[in-house]
Structure formats: C-alpha cells, structure tokens
Amino acid sequence: MIDPLVESYMSLWSASYGALPTGNASHKQAAWDRSGIGAIKDELMSFMTTCVDPHQKVVLLAAMASHSGDWLSALPTACGLRMDDESVRVVVALHLGLGVFF
C-alpha cells in the first residue's frame, strides 16, 4: 500500500518534471535532482537572454561554468593557507560578485 502523501508528491513531481526515475536510478538522489536542476538552469538561461545588466550576465555565466564551484572543495589549510572567518566571508562574497559590507 502506497502512502497517500508519497503518492501525491510523486504525481506533483511528475507533473513538474516528467517521468519518474525508474530501476536502479530511482534509488539515487542525482537521478531525482537532474530534472529539477535542468528546469532551473533553463529558467536562468531564459532570464539571462532578457537581462540588461551585463554584471548579472557575467556572474550567472561564471557560476554556470564547468568546475566553477571546485574551489569550495579545497581544504582551507592547503599549501599553508589559513584564513579566518572574516577573510572567508569576503572571499566568498567577491567570488559571487556580491557587495562586501563591513
């Protein structure tokens, strides 16, 4: 017996993103995420075509570039680099193209 809440969620998900993942893929989070991420990417790409501000376009393209988030996986102590919390905050803000407020 399928839980009514699960059944309603599955129908909502399939209405939003199409066919449900099946087989071995249905047990992997990446298979469920792929459709949602694709829809969000399409929405961002359509926003980018209508966007007038070149700064927003550059930030969006940089964020969508292959391996753009790899630096988040780097260990902060690699090569003797040690940054305090405030330095990390400023670096992350600058990387994302955001303003830095003190």
N, CA and C atoms as a LAMMPS dump frame, in Angstrom:
ITEM: TIMESTEP
0
ITEM: NUMBER OF ATOMS
306
ITEM: BOX BOUNDS ff ff ff
-5.0000000000000000e+02 5.0000000000000000e+02
-5.0000000000000000e+02 5.0000000000000000e+02
-5.0000000000000000e+02 5.0000000000000000e+02
ITEM: ATOMS id mol type element x y z
1 1 1 N 0.845 -1.181 0
2 1 2 C 0 0 0
3 1 3 C 0.894 1.25 0
4 2 1 N 0.612 2.149 -0.912
5 2 2 C 1.409 3.369 -1.026
6 2 3 C 0.792 4.453 -0.154
7 3 1 N 1.646 5.135 0.56
8 3 2 C 1.228 6.254 1.407
9 3 3 C 0.604 7.343 0.538
10 4 1 N -0.562 7.873 0.911
11 4 2 C -1.214 8.923 0.104
12 4 3 C -0.344 10.179 -0.052
13 5 1 N 0.434 10.512 0.96
14 5 2 C 1.311 11.668 0.873
15 5 3 C 2.402 11.441 -0.165
16 6 1 N 2.982 10.241 -0.176
17 6 2 C 4.01 9.895 -1.159
18 6 3 C 3.393 9.9 -2.556
19 7 1 N 2.203 9.356 -2.685
20 7 2 C 1.526 9.316 -3.981
21 7 3 C 1.241 10.725 -4.512
22 8 1 N 0.81 11.63 -3.641
23 8 2 C 0.532 12.994 -4.076
24 8 3 C 1.834 13.715 -4.463
25 9 1 N 2.897 13.445 -3.714
26 9 2 C 4.188 14.045 -4.053
27 9 3 C 4.685 13.535 -5.391
28 10 1 N 4.553 12.238 -5.639
29 10 2 C 5.003 11.643 -6.9
30 10 3 C 4.231 12.233 -8.08
31 11 1 N 2.927 12.428 -7.926
32 11 2 C 2.149 12.998 -9.031
33 11 3 C 2.526 14.459 -9.249
34 12 1 N 2.78 15.204 -8.18
35 12 2 C 3.212 16.589 -8.302
36 12 3 C 4.582 16.659 -8.99
37 13 1 N 5.496 15.781 -8.597
38 13 2 C 6.834 15.751 -9.187
39 13 3 C 6.758 15.418 -10.67
40 14 1 N 5.971 14.41 -11.034
41 14 2 C 5.882 14.021 -12.442
42 14 3 C 5.189 15.097 -13.275
43 15 1 N 4.249 15.827 -12.68
44 15 2 C 3.607 16.924 -13.404
45 15 3 C 4.602 18.056 -13.659
46 16 1 N 5.528 18.254 -12.74
47 16 2 C 6.514 19.323 -12.877
48 16 3 C 7.688 18.938 -13.766
49 17 1 N 8.16 17.694 -13.659
50 17 2 C 9.418 17.317 -14.299
51 17 3 C 9.327 16.147 -15.271
52 18 1 N 8.177 15.554 -15.449
53 18 2 C 8.034 14.441 -16.388
54 18 3 C 8.077 13.095 -15.696
55 19 1 N 8.565 12.105 -16.42
56 19 2 C 8.57 10.724 -15.932
57 19 3 C 9.451 10.568 -14.692
58 20 1 N 8.996 9.728 -13.795
59 20 2 C 9.753 9.433 -12.576
60 20 3 C 10.952 8.554 -12.91
61 21 1 N 12.062 8.713 -12.201
62 21 2 C 13.199 7.806 -12.401
63 21 3 C 12.787 6.374 -12.07
64 22 1 N 13.273 5.425 -12.854
65 22 2 C 12.919 4.019 -12.637
66 22 3 C 14.179 3.178 -12.514
67 23 1 N 13.996 1.939 -12.112
68 23 2 C 15.105 0.995 -11.993
69 23 3 C 16.085 1.404 -10.909
70 24 1 N 17.37 1.11 -11.145
71 24 2 C 18.408 1.443 -10.168
72 24 3 C 18.532 2.942 -9.965
73 25 1 N 18.221 3.722 -10.999
74 25 2 C 18.331 5.18 -10.899
75 25 3 C 17.353 5.746 -9.878
76 26 1 N 16.243 5.069 -9.651
77 26 2 C 15.24 5.593 -8.725
78 26 3 C 15.727 5.601 -7.277
79 27 1 N 16.825 4.921 -7.009
80 27 2 C 17.381 4.872 -5.658
81 27 3 C 18.527 5.866 -5.469
82 28 1 N 18.782 6.683 -6.48
83 28 2 C 19.888 7.644 -6.401
84 28 3 C 19.349 9.061 -6.428
85 29 1 N 19.821 9.876 -5.514
86 29 2 C 19.371 11.262 -5.411
87 29 3 C 19.664 12.05 -6.683
88 30 1 N 20.793 11.768 -7.319
89 30 2 C 21.176 12.504 -8.532
90 30 3 C 20.129 12.342 -9.634
91 31 1 N 19.527 11.168 -9.732
92 31 2 C 18.507 10.941 -10.756
93 31 3 C 17.28 11.806 -10.501
94 32 1 N 16.931 12.016 -9.248
95 32 2 C 15.79 12.859 -8.905
96 32 3 C 16.134 14.335 -9.061
97 33 1 N 17.364 14.702 -8.768
98 33 2 C 17.78 16.103 -8.846
99 33 3 C 17.943 16.592 -10.278
100 34 1 N 18.359 15.717 -11.175
101 34 2 C 18.717 16.104 -12.538
102 34 3 C 17.609 16.902 -13.234
103 35 1 N 16.36 16.449 -13.131
104 35 2 C 15.254 17.135 -13.807
105 35 3 C 15.008 18.521 -13.235
106 36 1 N 15.037 18.633 -11.915
107 36 2 C 14.827 19.93 -11.271
108 36 3 C 15.941 20.909 -11.588
109 37 1 N 17.163 20.417 -11.581
110 37 2 C 18.308 21.269 -11.9
111 37 3 C 18.226 21.732 -13.343
112 38 1 N 17.82 20.849 -14.238
113 38 2 C 17.663 21.223 -15.642
114 38 3 C 16.599 22.297 -15.826
115 39 1 N 15.492 22.174 -15.1
116 39 2 C 14.421 23.174 -15.196
117 39 3 C 14.892 24.531 -14.67
118 40 1 N 15.618 24.525 -13.571
119 40 2 C 16.137 25.774 -13.008
120 40 3 C 17.165 26.39 -13.959
121 41 1 N 18.017 25.553 -14.555
122 41 2 C 19.019 26.056 -15.499
123 41 3 C 18.336 26.691 -16.704
124 42 1 N 17.284 26.047 -17.22
125 42 2 C 16.54 26.612 -18.353
126 42 3 C 15.919 27.954 -17.994
127 43 1 N 15.382 28.047 -16.788
128 43 2 C 14.78 29.299 -16.329
129 43 3 C 15.841 30.402 -16.221
130 44 1 N 17.005 30.059 -15.697
131 44 2 C 18.087 31.039 -15.596
132 44 3 C 18.584 31.476 -16.976
133 45 1 N 18.661 30.535 -17.911
134 45 2 C 19.109 30.878 -19.255
135 45 3 C 18.112 31.814 -19.94
136 46 1 N 16.813 31.595 -19.72
137 46 2 C 15.827 32.497 -20.32
138 46 3 C 15.891 33.87 -19.658
139 47 1 N 16.185 33.901 -18.352
140 47 2 C 16.355 35.178 -17.656
141 47 3 C 17.564 35.919 -18.232
142 48 1 N 18.62 35.178 -18.507
143 48 2 C 19.846 35.791 -18.988
144 48 3 C 19.641 36.451 -20.354
145 49 1 N 18.791 35.872 -21.193
146 49 2 C 18.562 36.464 -22.512
147 49 3 C 17.786 37.768 -22.41
148 50 1 N 16.987 37.927 -21.346
149 50 2 C 16.22 39.161 -21.185
150 50 3 C 16.904 40.15 -20.249
151 51 1 N 17.959 39.726 -19.596
152 51 2 C 18.668 40.562 -18.628
153 51 3 C 19.449 41.662 -19.342
154 52 1 N 19.337 42.874 -18.833
155 52 2 C 20.019 44.018 -19.442
156 52 3 C 21.356 44.288 -18.768
157 53 1 N 21.437 44.012 -17.481
158 53 2 C 22.639 44.319 -16.715
159 53 3 C 23.772 43.355 -17.068
160 54 1 N 24.864 43.834 -17.665
161 54 2 C 25.965 42.942 -18.049
162 54 3 C 26.631 42.277 -16.843
163 55 1 N 26.641 42.96 -15.691
164 55 2 C 27.244 42.372 -14.487
165 55 3 C 26.497 41.113 -14.079
166 56 1 N 25.163 41.145 -14.131
167 56 2 C 24.371 39.962 -13.778
168 56 3 C 24.636 38.819 -14.754
169 57 1 N 24.766 39.131 -16.038
170 57 2 C 25.058 38.1 -17.037
171 57 3 C 26.405 37.439 -16.754
172 58 1 N 27.401 38.253 -16.443
173 58 2 C 28.746 37.721 -16.189
174 58 3 C 28.748 36.833 -14.95
175 59 1 N 28.078 37.271 -13.896
176 59 2 C 28.031 36.478 -12.657
177 59 3 C 27.325 35.153 -12.917
178 60 1 N 26.206 35.185 -13.646
179 60 2 C 25.465 33.96 -13.939
180 60 3 C 26.288 33.004 -14.795
181 61 1 N 26.935 33.516 -15.837
182 61 2 C 27.764 32.659 -16.681
183 61 3 C 28.944 32.081 -15.917
184 62 1 N 29.546 32.868 -15.043
185 62 2 C 30.667 32.372 -14.243
186 62 3 C 30.211 31.276 -13.285
187 63 1 N 29.043 31.458 -12.693
188 63 2 C 28.522 30.454 -11.76
189 63 3 C 28.153 29.159 -12.481
190 64 1 N 27.744 29.264 -13.747
191 64 2 C 27.333 28.086 -14.502
192 64 3 C 28.502 27.406 -15.22
193 65 1 N 29.667 28.013 -15.191
194 65 2 C 30.826 27.442 -15.884
195 65 3 C 31.228 26.111 -15.247
196 66 1 N 31.748 25.253 -16.076
197 66 2 C 32.195 23.951 -15.605
198 66 3 C 33.274 24.112 -14.53
199 67 1 N 33.143 23.412 -13.447
200 67 2 C 34.096 23.406 -12.333
201 67 3 C 34.158 24.732 -11.575
202 68 1 N 33.152 25.593 -11.722
203 68 2 C 33.205 26.89 -11.048
204 68 3 C 33.133 26.762 -9.522
205 69 1 N 32.576 25.681 -9.037
206 69 2 C 32.468 25.509 -7.595
207 69 3 C 33.551 24.634 -6.986
208 70 1 N 34.526 24.238 -7.788
209 70 2 C 35.576 23.351 -7.284
210 70 3 C 36.351 23.954 -6.119
211 71 1 N 36.49 25.267 -6.113
212 71 2 C 37.259 25.911 -5.05
213 71 3 C 36.607 25.697 -3.68
214 72 1 N 35.301 25.399 -3.664
215 72 2 C 34.617 25.151 -2.394
216 72 3 C 35.045 23.828 -1.767
217 73 1 N 35.595 22.936 -2.574
218 73 2 C 36.041 21.64 -2.065
219 73 3 C 37.485 21.67 -1.586
220 74 1 N 38.19 22.755 -1.857
221 74 2 C 39.597 22.847 -1.45
222 74 3 C 39.697 22.988 0.064
223 75 1 N 40.669 22.342 0.624
224 75 2 C 40.885 22.447 2.06
225 75 3 C 41.475 23.813 2.382
226 76 1 N 40.944 24.503 3.376
227 76 2 C 41.447 25.842 3.673
228 76 3 C 42.887 25.871 4.149
229 77 1 N 43.427 24.746 4.589
230 77 2 C 44.806 24.725 5.087
231 77 3 C 45.786 24.241 4.026
232 78 1 N 45.325 24.021 2.787
233 78 2 C 46.222 23.544 1.73
234 78 3 C 47.31 24.584 1.454
235 79 1 N 48.511 24.133 1.292
236 79 2 C 49.666 24.997 0.979
237 79 3 C 49.889 26.064 2.047
238 80 1 N 49.551 25.78 3.26
239 80 2 C 49.792 26.724 4.341
240 80 3 C 48.806 27.874 4.401
241 81 1 N 47.766 27.858 3.571
242 81 2 C 46.783 28.928 3.57
243 81 3 C 45.861 28.775 4.781
244 82 1 N 45.822 29.81 5.579
245 82 2 C 44.938 29.792 6.747
246 82 3 C 44.206 31.121 6.781
247 83 1 N 42.888 31.048 6.636
248 83 2 C 42.094 32.278 6.636
249 83 3 C 41.11 32.248 7.799
250 84 1 N 40.942 33.392 8.408
251 84 2 C 39.955 33.493 9.474
252 84 3 C 38.565 33.608 8.845
253 85 1 N 37.527 33.526 9.675
254 85 2 C 36.148 33.545 9.183
255 85 3 C 35.828 34.804 8.379
256 86 1 N 36.322 35.95 8.804
257 86 2 C 36.045 37.205 8.109
258 86 3 C 36.664 37.205 6.715
259 87 1 N 37.864 36.67 6.576
260 87 2 C 38.515 36.592 5.267
261 87 3 C 37.739 35.677 4.325
262 88 1 N 37.276 34.549 4.838
263 88 2 C 36.49 33.622 4.026
264 88 3 C 35.198 34.292 3.571
265 89 1 N 34.552 35.053 4.449
266 89 2 C 33.317 35.753 4.119
267 89 3 C 33.546 36.725 2.967
268 90 1 N 34.633 37.484 3.036
269 90 2 C 34.942 38.466 1.995
270 90 3 C 35.268 37.758 0.678
271 91 1 N 36.056 36.687 0.725
272 91 2 C 36.431 35.954 -0.483
273 91 3 C 35.198 35.363 -1.16
274 92 1 N 34.312 34.768 -0.382
275 92 2 C 33.096 34.169 -0.948
276 92 3 C 32.229 35.253 -1.575
277 93 1 N 32.055 36.383 -0.89
278 93 2 C 31.241 37.475 -1.431
279 93 3 C 31.825 37.997 -2.736
280 94 1 N 33.133 38.186 -2.791
281 94 2 C 33.771 38.676 -4.008
282 94 3 C 33.663 37.656 -5.136
283 95 1 N 33.818 36.382 -4.805
284 95 2 C 33.72 35.332 -5.809
285 95 3 C 32.328 35.292 -6.433
286 96 1 N 31.32 35.539 -5.622
287 96 2 C 29.938 35.508 -6.121
288 96 3 C 29.517 36.832 -6.735
289 97 1 N 30.419 37.819 -6.714
290 97 2 C 30.09 39.114 -7.302
291 97 3 C 29.176 39.943 -6.441
292 98 1 N 29.168 39.691 -5.157
293 98 2 C 28.318 40.414 -4.236
294 98 3 C 29.088 41.553 -3.582
295 99 1 N 28.359 42.498 -3.03
296 99 2 C 28.993 43.577 -2.296
297 99 3 C 29.53 43.083 -0.966
298 100 1 N 30.586 43.691 -0.509
299 100 2 C 31.181 43.33 0.786
300 100 3 C 30.908 44.455 1.763
301 101 1 N 30.212 44.123 2.827
302 101 2 C 29.867 45.12 3.831
303 101 3 C 30.618 44.816 5.128
304 102 1 N 31.15 45.842 5.728
305 102 2 C 31.912 45.657 6.966
306 102 3 C 31.143 46.156 8.132
